[in-house]
């Protein structure tokens, strides 16, 4: 029998306090299945503790919890730590053999129901943006280089999964819902653990949720189709921000406190190289 209620979390990025707050609300909603869409550990927060928490949930209820690997799981498993980004390197050094083995076994995508497909980025890429599009011209007219995907763009990205009624993705940290013409409803629940970030690929852009809340989503089958709630959960984000500051990631601290970019990753890395405080 198909699951009636599905909870979606993604992009936890080691933010255990945010995950625990979300889990309290997810538990109260009593879903049939919880789907974690990846990017679970990387960052300056609580990477090992977060992976251990997820391992315990999966062990308790393997038929009610599914975790995917995101791009950061792939990246932190690479053999050369010196070539990793700072967020992946911090997580890799914190994780033990058991946690790394569990991460290595995670699937990249999953057909969880006959009509429900989940991925991290897009069906064929863990770094692809599904419901957003990066555009050049950062700063021009106040542009932050990111806009919502058009229905036509989303349709192309959903080509391999058009037969589904619901497709869920993560990666961009933006809570969004889009009905693909003649295709599935595509859902991004937003990020549990990091409400804003900056990136330079393929062009410079900011992803900003606009508040420090932890994001997740609840989807329920009804006779008329899927009913979806995009949720924003309060938690002690100052605790997470202070943790980021202590590990030299002032950019994360600003994002965690506000949901907007302040300092950038380049600012934080420059301060680390100079041995200076990031604030």
C-alpha positions as CSV (number, residue, x, y, z in Angstrom):
1,X,0.0,0.0,0.0
2,X,1.5,3.4,-0.9
3,X,2.6,5.6,1.9
4,X,0.1,8.3,2.7
5,X,2.2,10.8,4.5
6,X,5.8,11.6,3.7
7,X,8.2,13.9,5.5
8,X,11.2,15.4,3.7
9,X,14.4,16.8,5.1
10,X,17.6,17.8,3.3
11,X,20.8,19.7,3.6
12,X,21.3,19.2,7.3
13,X,25.0,20.0,7.1
14,X,25.8,18.8,10.5
15,X,23.4,21.1,12.3
16,X,22.3,18.8,15.0
17,X,20.2,21.3,17.1
18,X,18.2,22.2,13.9
19,X,17.7,18.5,13.1
20,X,16.5,17.6,16.6
21,X,14.0,20.5,16.5
22,X,12.7,19.4,13.1
23,X,12.5,15.8,14.3
24,X,10.3,16.8,17.2
25,X,7.8,18.3,14.7
26,X,8.2,15.5,12.2
27,X,7.5,12.9,14.9
28,X,4.3,14.8,15.9
29,X,3.2,14.7,12.3
30,X,3.5,10.9,12.3
31,X,4.6,10.3,8.7
32,X,4.7,6.9,7.2
33,X,8.2,7.6,5.8
34,X,10.9,10.2,6.3
35,X,13.1,11.0,3.3
36,X,16.5,12.7,3.9
37,X,17.8,14.0,0.6
38,X,21.5,14.4,1.4
39,X,24.3,16.8,2.4
40,X,24.1,15.6,5.9
41,X,27.4,16.3,7.5
42,X,29.7,18.8,5.8
43,X,30.5,22.0,7.6
44,X,31.8,23.4,10.9
45,X,29.0,22.3,13.2
46,X,28.4,18.7,14.5
47,X,29.2,16.4,11.6
48,X,29.9,13.2,13.5
49,X,27.1,13.6,16.0
50,X,24.7,14.3,13.1
51,X,25.7,11.2,11.2
52,X,25.5,9.1,14.4
53,X,22.0,10.5,15.0
54,X,20.9,9.5,11.5
55,X,22.4,6.1,11.8
56,X,20.4,5.5,15.0
57,X,17.2,6.6,13.4
58,X,17.7,4.3,10.4
59,X,18.6,1.4,12.7
60,X,15.5,1.9,14.8
61,X,13.1,2.0,11.8
62,X,14.9,0.9,8.5
63,X,11.5,0.8,6.7
64,X,10.5,4.3,7.8
65,X,13.7,6.3,7.1
66,X,15.6,6.7,3.8
67,X,18.8,8.7,3.5
68,X,20.4,9.7,0.2
69,X,24.0,10.8,-0.5
70,X,24.3,14.4,-1.6
71,X,27.2,15.9,-3.4
72,X,29.0,16.6,-0.1
73,X,28.9,12.9,0.8
74,X,30.6,12.1,-2.4
75,X,33.1,14.9,-1.9
76,X,34.1,14.2,1.7
77,X,34.8,10.5,0.7
78,X,37.5,11.6,-1.8
79,X,41.0,10.4,-0.9
80,X,42.9,13.7,-0.9
81,X,41.9,15.9,2.0
82,X,44.1,18.7,0.8
83,X,42.0,19.1,-2.3
84,X,38.7,19.2,-0.4
85,X,36.7,22.3,0.3
86,X,36.9,23.5,3.9
87,X,33.4,22.2,4.8
88,X,34.1,18.7,3.6
89,X,37.5,18.6,5.2
90,X,36.2,19.6,8.6
91,X,33.5,16.9,8.4
92,X,35.9,14.2,7.1
93,X,38.3,14.8,10.0
94,X,35.5,14.5,12.5
95,X,34.1,11.2,11.1
96,X,35.2,7.8,12.2
97,X,35.4,4.5,10.1
98,X,31.8,3.4,11.0
99,X,30.3,6.8,10.0
100,X,32.3,6.9,6.7
101,X,31.3,3.3,5.8
102,X,27.6,4.2,6.4
103,X,27.9,7.3,4.2
104,X,29.7,5.3,1.5
105,X,26.7,2.9,1.3
106,X,24.1,5.6,0.8
107,X,22.2,5.6,-2.5
108,X,22.3,8.6,-4.8
109,X,18.6,8.5,-5.8
110,X,15.7,6.3,-4.9
111,X,12.3,5.3,-6.3
112,X,10.6,5.1,-2.9
113,X,7.1,4.5,-4.2
114,X,5.8,3.6,-7.7
115,X,5.1,7.3,-8.2
116,X,7.5,9.0,-5.9
117,X,11.2,9.7,-6.8
118,X,13.8,11.4,-4.7
119,X,17.2,12.8,-5.5
120,X,19.6,15.4,-4.1
121,X,20.1,17.7,-7.1
122,X,18.4,16.5,-10.2
123,X,17.7,12.9,-11.3
124,X,21.0,12.8,-13.2
125,X,23.3,15.1,-11.2
126,X,24.0,15.7,-7.5
127,X,25.1,19.2,-8.2
128,X,22.3,20.2,-10.6
129,X,19.8,22.8,-9.6
130,X,16.3,21.6,-10.2
131,X,13.9,24.4,-9.2
132,X,16.4,27.3,-9.4
133,X,18.6,28.6,-12.3
134,X,21.9,30.4,-11.9
135,X,22.3,33.5,-14.1
136,X,25.3,35.7,-14.8
137,X,25.4,39.4,-13.7
138,X,25.7,39.1,-10.0
139,X,25.2,42.6,-8.5
140,X,23.6,44.0,-11.6
141,X,20.4,45.7,-10.5
142,X,20.7,44.0,-7.1
143,X,20.7,40.5,-8.6
144,X,22.1,37.7,-6.4
145,X,22.5,35.5,-9.5
146,X,19.7,33.1,-8.8
147,X,16.1,32.9,-9.8
148,X,13.4,30.3,-9.7
149,X,13.4,27.8,-12.6
150,X,10.7,28.3,-15.3
151,X,8.2,25.5,-15.9
152,X,10.0,24.8,-19.2
153,X,13.4,24.5,-17.5
154,X,12.0,22.2,-14.8
155,X,10.4,20.1,-17.4
156,X,13.7,19.4,-19.1
157,X,15.3,18.5,-15.8
158,X,12.4,16.2,-14.9
159,X,12.5,14.4,-18.3
160,X,13.6,11.1,-16.8
161,X,11.0,11.1,-14.0
162,X,7.9,12.5,-15.7
163,X,5.8,9.4,-15.0
164,X,5.9,10.2,-11.2
165,X,3.3,12.2,-9.4
166,X,5.8,13.6,-6.9
167,X,9.6,14.2,-7.2
168,X,11.6,15.7,-4.3
169,X,15.0,17.3,-4.4
170,X,17.4,19.4,-2.3
171,X,20.8,21.0,-2.9
172,X,19.8,24.6,-3.4
173,X,18.5,25.1,0.2
174,X,15.4,26.9,-1.2
175,X,11.9,25.7,-0.1
176,X,9.9,25.6,-3.3
177,X,7.1,23.7,-5.1
178,X,6.6,23.6,-8.8
179,X,4.0,21.7,-10.9
180,X,5.8,20.5,-14.1
181,X,3.5,20.8,-17.1
182,X,2.2,17.3,-17.9
183,X,4.6,15.9,-15.3
184,X,5.2,15.6,-11.6
185,X,4.9,18.0,-8.7
186,X,8.5,18.8,-7.8
187,X,9.3,19.7,-4.2
188,X,12.3,21.1,-2.4
189,X,11.8,21.2,1.3
190,X,14.6,23.7,1.9
191,X,17.6,23.3,4.2
192,X,17.4,22.0,7.7
193,X,20.8,23.2,8.7
194,X,22.1,26.1,6.5
195,X,19.6,28.8,5.4
196,X,22.0,30.7,3.1
197,X,25.3,30.1,1.2
198,X,27.3,31.7,-1.6
199,X,28.8,29.8,-4.6
200,X,30.7,30.7,-7.8
201,X,29.6,27.9,-10.1
202,X,28.7,28.3,-12.9
203,X,28.4,32.0,-12.0
204,X,28.6,33.8,-8.7
205,X,25.4,33.6,-6.8
206,X,23.8,33.7,-3.3
207,X,21.1,31.3,-2.1
208,X,19.2,32.9,0.8
209,X,16.1,31.6,2.5
210,X,15.4,35.0,4.3
211,X,15.2,33.6,7.9
212,X,17.2,31.4,10.2
213,X,14.6,28.7,10.6
214,X,15.2,25.1,9.9
215,X,13.1,24.0,6.8
216,X,11.4,20.7,6.0
217,X,8.2,19.6,4.3
218,X,5.2,17.3,4.8
219,X,3.4,15.7,1.8
220,X,0.1,13.9,2.1
221,X,-1.8,12.0,-0.6
222,X,-5.4,13.0,-1.0
223,X,-8.1,12.0,-3.4
224,X,-7.4,15.2,-5.4
225,X,-3.6,14.9,-5.4
226,X,-0.7,15.8,-3.1
227,X,-1.2,18.3,-0.3
228,X,2.2,19.8,0.6
229,X,3.2,21.9,3.7
230,X,6.5,23.7,3.6
231,X,7.5,24.1,7.3
232,X,9.8,26.5,9.1
233,X,11.0,25.4,12.5
234,X,12.5,27.6,15.2
235,X,15.5,26.3,17.1
236,X,18.6,27.7,18.9
237,X,20.4,29.1,15.9
238,X,22.6,31.3,18.0
239,X,24.2,28.1,19.4
240,X,24.9,26.9,15.8
241,X,26.2,30.3,14.8
242,X,28.6,30.4,17.7
243,X,29.9,26.9,16.8
244,X,30.5,28.1,13.2
245,X,32.4,31.2,14.5
246,X,34.6,28.9,16.7
247,X,35.6,26.9,13.7
248,X,36.5,30.0,11.6
249,X,33.4,30.1,9.4
250,X,32.0,33.5,9.9
251,X,30.1,33.1,6.6
252,X,28.1,30.2,8.1
253,X,27.6,32.2,11.3
254,X,26.0,35.1,9.5
255,X,23.8,32.8,7.4
256,X,22.7,30.8,10.5
257,X,21.8,33.9,12.4
258,X,19.8,35.7,9.6
259,X,19.1,33.5,6.6
260,X,21.0,36.0,4.5
261,X,24.6,36.2,3.4
262,X,26.9,38.6,5.3
263,X,30.5,37.5,5.1
264,X,31.3,35.1,2.2
265,X,33.2,31.9,2.1
266,X,36.1,33.8,0.5
267,X,36.1,36.2,3.5
268,X,36.2,33.3,5.9
269,X,39.0,31.5,4.1
270,X,41.1,34.7,3.9
271,X,40.7,35.2,7.6
272,X,41.8,31.6,8.3
273,X,44.9,32.0,6.2
274,X,45.8,35.2,8.1
275,X,45.1,33.6,11.4
276,X,42.6,36.3,12.3
277,X,39.2,36.0,13.9
278,X,36.5,36.0,11.4
279,X,34.3,38.6,13.1
